[in-house]
Amino acid sequence: MDRRRFISNVVAGIAGPFAGVACAGAKGGADPVRGYGPLRPVRDLRDGKARLHLPDGFRYRSFSVAGDRYSDGSAVPGKHDGMAAFSGPGGSAVLIRNHEVNGPVGAFGDRRKAYDPMAGGGTSTLQVTRYGEVIRSAPSLNGTMMNCSGGPMAWRAWVTCEETVNGPDVANDRSGEDNSKLTRKHGYLFEVPVARAATATPIRSAGRFPHESAAFDPSSGAVYLTEDNFSFPSGFYRYLPPKHPILAGRLLDGGRLQMLAVEDADRADLSKAQEPGAAYGTAWVDIDDPDPDFTGRPAYDEAAQAVGRQGRKKGAAIFARLEGAVHHHGTVYFVSTQGGATAPGERAPDGFGDGRGQVWAYETWSGRLKLVYESPRSSVLDLPDNVTVSRRGTLVLCEDGEEDNYLRGLTKSGDIFDFCRLQPIEGDGGAEFAGTTFGPGGHTLYVNLQAKQGMSIAIWGPWERGPF
């Protein structure tokens, strides 16, 4: 079979589910529609605590709590974050999950296998039933740092992203942790295969910057990357590997990193409020030095902007905190957590960007960038983060808001609705949803609770009753 035919067998289509949406919720849209009906508190089947509010008929079980033990007896770390689900034997799911641990706190698991034995982040791999029962679990990558999100790859691998540029060559970040204790540079992509151990080898050509998510386009072989540079402008990137990853069986280093620009608009500021139906032609600018060497231990904030500034000098577009991304039928949907404008009577969030969130769609086949949704106020959508897509093409958005946090659905017609509310945790105002992903066949929605005591959760119920 030739290359063209082989790749075409992987691609499901070229038209995204939001192709006809005219931003129904953007700039002052209606209140959320009732996608599955009103939410009510539901008790966790693991321990009876009511952690989630869900529509009638839905149930859930939490599992793999921080401090639990993997199958090898080592301790599960906290800060559960981005995650993907792959088909496993006997109808099970294989989950690969990030741990967004910062600082030189020491690697979890076997430190002899760690990329940096002083760094506390990485990934877990778990085989679970569709009801959230753990069959086996193990560390799958350790010694990395701030593993925020990433993305599933078509060759049965997870690419995990470090949301930092920490390292011994950079001054301490805002946490105040001593970077000089680290033994390796951070801020890279790492590949974690489903069926074998990760090699803990960074993909340096894909850049050293505060990565968030990775979305693979099987038609072109490009990996689209988001940047969450909290206090500064962020960019939308793509990594073009030297060989198509499906043919190579993995993501190779040595490719080209590019940053998105808007045609005929130098450094277009897309972090601001957009007109309903906003759409742009785009171009890509090369990043000449994707893995800069720092001398003299520059300030963290300077190092974190080193790659993005290269792109903006060539005219790349500006976004506000790009976080979750997902590929679906030739379109990459990605989230600008603080894009848009501050609603009347509300205050702007901390960090770069004044809004409560935007959802963008980039058509890989046409190069067209469209605004899918812009939050009119925090009660409708408040700081969206990770994102996934259902089989019907409805997006699931995890909130990282300042008060109640929800899982919200965004339909193909542009309607947004509440699906799940997190019961506030006393003494833990920073608790949030992360890592939402549907399991094989769509029976189960797996999601992480990032909290002082992080955990994963399996949710199931009458999906056919609504837009998921």
Secondary structure, 3 states (H helix, E strand, C coil): CCHHHHHHCCCCCCCCCCCCCCCCCCCCCCCCECCCCCCEEECCCCCCCCCEEECCCCEEEEECCCCCECCCCCECCCCEEEEEEEECHHHCEEEEEEECCCCCCCCCCCHHHCCCCCCCEEEEEEEECCCCCEEEEEEEEEEECCEEEEEEECCCEEEEEEECCCCCCCCCCCCCCCHHHCCCCCCCEEEEECCCCCCCCCEHHHCCCEEEEEEECCCCCCEEEEECCCCCCECEEEEECCCCHHHHCCCCCCCEEEEEEECCECCCECCCCCCCCCEEEEEEEECCCCCCCCCCCCCHHHHHCHHHHHHHHCCCCEECCEEEEEEECCEEEEEECCCCCCCCCCCCCCCCCCCCCEEEEEECCCCEEEEEEECCCCCCCCCEEEEEECCCCCEEEEECCCCCCEEEEECCCCCEEEEEEECCCCCCCCCEEEEEEECHHHCEEEEEEECCCCEEEEEECCHHHCCC
